[in-house]
């Protein structure tokens, strides 16, 4: 019997993420940001078929991190832009047949269009005009956006709360 498999009376210090066959693994999410990533992706109990696993406070060489695993779903560019707003240092791994076929860091775009709603209710982008919200990214830590129409600045929680 392998001693390592005997977990009696031992608190596992690290959660091992089991491999998935197809899907997306979002790694290196800063500690305690996993729920925000889920929110950004719109993965709610009601409208999801995929199996989603979350590991929070996982030990890594760079400190604690969160990991989100979404089975049978490959994220598209628009999803990644959204993720970068709440987890700018996340790594995205696309998995097919248990192999990582694509791995890259999310990149904070220079401009964010049509993803976030301006917090200023009187902003022209919130009226019934056919105007798409548009923000310039003016800060990375924390992510800070500035509305192109009303110049209102938004950061952190305000951004994740206003993701469309
Ligand atoms: Zn605005």
Boltz pocket constraint, residues with backbone or C-beta under 6 A from the ligand:
constraints:
  - pocket:
      binder: B
      contacts: [[A, 118], [A, 119], [A, 120], [A, 123], [A, 124], [A, 125], [A, 147], [A, 148], [A, 149], [A, 150], [A, 151], [A, 152]]
      max_distance: 6.0
